[in-house]
Amino acid sequence: MASLIPSGSASGTGSVTLTVPTTNNNQTATLPDATGTVMVSGNMPTFRAHNTSTQSISTSVWTKVAYQAEDWDTANAFDSTTNYRFTPLVAGYYQVNGSALLDWGGAVGGSTEAIAIYKNGSAFSTSGASYASAIGPYGALGVSDIVYLNGSTDYIEIYVNSNAPTSPTVDSSVTGSRFSASLIRSA
């Protein structure tokens, strides 16, 4: 029979409490046969950010989206002032989502728009749309993927690209342009 053996420093003043529900049924919590850190909501990195001002994009140039406002950042791992990147200190697999609302200022046709998750400065996952006939003045882009991050040096960013005849801007709509990531499984 296995046993639960508490380990750690007894010098602190805090306590650890295991709470069980009031029930007439047997309940089971299964731990994996592995050594590691048990992740709970208090130590699972997650963030969401959005842009607060319009950002110009040069035609046919991959441009990093500047998401300047954090909706939340539980691990202080998103830089919303300089690099606009997420660098978590917990290794694992992250669900990453990016969106950008492009504004051409009028109807545009015959263009291709793209958005990408960049990992460590290189494209990791891309998504896009092509418009044969005139649409506008807005185009919404979105990308989503699961990305492994090593918890020390790996980082992710969101980039956009447009070959529209007129250079678009990333709209500052709070609901149109967002960047988020959440740890879904530790390494």
MORAUR-V954240 format. One record per pair of residues at least 6 apart in sequence whose ideal C-beta (glycine too) atoms are under 6 Angstrom apart, sorted by sequence separation. I is the first residue (numbers start at 1). J is the second residue. D is the distance in Angstrom with one decimal. If there is no record, write none. Layout:
i=I j=J d=D
i=I j=J d=D
This chain:
i=57 j=63 d=4.7
i=79 j=85 d=5.5
i=162 j=168 d=5.2
i=116 j=123 d=4.7
i=117 j=124 d=4.8
i=170 j=177 d=5.6
i=78 j=86 d=4.8
i=117 j=125 d=4.6
i=77 j=86 d=5.8
i=70 j=80 d=5.1
i=77 j=87 d=5.6
i=116 j=126 d=4.2
i=55 j=66 d=5.5
i=77 j=88 d=4.5
i=68 j=80 d=5.4
i=114 j=126 d=5.7
i=115 j=127 d=5.6
i=114 j=128 d=3.5
i=100 j=115 d=5.6
i=113 j=128 d=5.7
i=51 j=67 d=5.2
i=52 j=68 d=4.9
i=113 j=129 d=5.4
i=127 j=143 d=4.2
i=50 j=67 d=5.9
i=51 j=68 d=5.8
i=52 j=69 d=4.8
i=67 j=84 d=5.4
i=98 j=115 d=6.0
i=49 j=67 d=3.9
i=66 j=84 d=5.0
i=112 j=130 d=4.6
i=125 j=143 d=6.0
i=50 j=69 d=5.5
i=111 j=131 d=5.4
i=125 j=145 d=4.0
i=49 j=70 d=5.0
i=96 j=117 d=5.4
i=158 j=179 d=5.0
i=109 j=131 d=5.6
i=48 j=71 d=4.2
i=48 j=72 d=5.9
i=109 j=133 d=4.9
i=109 j=134 d=3.8
i=47 j=73 d=4.1
i=113 j=139 d=5.4
i=115 j=141 d=3.9
i=117 j=143 d=5.6
i=107 j=134 d=4.1
i=46 j=74 d=5.2
i=108 j=136 d=4.9
i=113 j=141 d=5.8
i=115 j=143 d=4.7
i=117 j=145 d=5.8
i=119 j=147 d=6.0
i=45 j=74 d=6.0
i=49 j=78 d=5.9
i=107 j=136 d=4.0
i=45 j=75 d=3.8
i=106 j=136 d=5.7
i=47 j=78 d=4.3
i=49 j=80 d=5.7
i=106 j=137 d=5.3
i=45 j=77 d=5.4
i=104 j=136 d=5.1
i=105 j=137 d=5.8
i=104 j=137 d=5.3
i=103 j=137 d=5.9
i=120 j=154 d=6.0
i=65 j=100 d=5.6
i=103 j=138 d=5.6
i=101 j=138 d=5.9
i=102 j=139 d=4.6
i=119 j=156 d=5.5
i=101 j=140 d=5.4
i=117 j=156 d=5.9
i=118 j=157 d=4.6
i=100 j=141 d=5.0
i=118 j=159 d=5.4
i=45 j=88 d=4.2
i=99 j=142 d=4.5
i=116 j=159 d=4.9
i=45 j=90 d=5.4
i=98 j=143 d=4.9
i=115 j=160 d=5.1
i=97 j=144 d=4.8
i=114 j=161 d=4.6
i=96 j=145 d=5.8
i=113 j=162 d=4.9
i=95 j=146 d=5.8
i=96 j=147 d=5.1
i=112 j=163 d=5.4
i=111 j=163 d=5.6
i=93 j=146 d=5.5
i=94 j=147 d=5.3
i=111 j=164 d=3.9
i=93 j=148 d=5.4
i=94 j=149 d=5.7
i=108 j=164 d=4.9
i=91 j=150 d=5.3
i=91 j=151 d=3.2
i=96 j=156 d=5.8
i=98 j=158 d=3.7
i=100 j=160 d=4.9
i=104 j=164 d=5.7
i=88 j=149 d=5.7
i=90 j=151 d=5.1
i=89 j=151 d=5.6
i=104 j=166 d=5.7
i=104 j=168 d=4.8
i=103 j=168 d=5.8
i=102 j=168 d=4.3
i=103 j=169 d=5.0
i=87 j=155 d=4.2
i=103 j=171 d=4.6
i=85 j=155 d=4.6
i=86 j=156 d=5.2
i=100 j=170 d=5.1
i=101 j=171 d=4.2
i=85 j=157 d=4.7
i=101 j=173 d=5.5
i=101 j=176 d=3.0
i=101 j=177 d=5.3
i=100 j=177 d=4.8
i=99 j=177 d=5.9
i=99 j=178 d=5.1
i=98 j=179 d=5.1
i=97 j=180 d=4.9
i=96 j=181 d=4.6
i=94 j=181 d=4.7
i=95 j=182 d=5.3
i=94 j=183 d=5.7
i=95 j=184 d=5.1
i=92 j=183 d=5.1
i=93 j=184 d=5.5
i=93 j=185 d=4.6
i=64 j=157 d=5.4
i=65 j=158 d=4.8
i=92 j=185 d=5.6
i=92 j=186 d=4.2
i=64 j=159 d=5.3
i=65 j=160 d=5.9
i=86 j=181 d=5.3
i=92 j=187 d=4.9
i=91 j=187 d=3.9
i=62 j=159 d=4.7
i=63 j=160 d=5.9
i=62 j=161 d=4.9
i=60 j=163 d=4.7
i=57 j=162 d=5.9
i=65 j=170 d=5.7
i=59 j=167 d=5.0
i=58 j=167 d=5.9
i=57 j=167 d=5.9
i=57 j=168 d=5.6
i=67 j=179 d=4.6
i=56 j=169 d=5.4
i=54 j=169 d=4.5
i=55 j=170 d=4.3
i=54 j=172 d=5.0
i=53 j=172 d=5.2
i=52 j=172 d=6.0
i=51 j=172 d=5.6
i=50 j=174 d=5.3
i=51 j=177 d=4.9
i=50 j=177 d=6.0
i=50 j=178 d=5.0
i=49 j=179 d=5.1
i=48 j=180 d=4.0
i=46 j=182 d=4.0
i=45 j=183 d=5.2
i=44 j=183 d=4.6
i=39 j=186 d=5.3
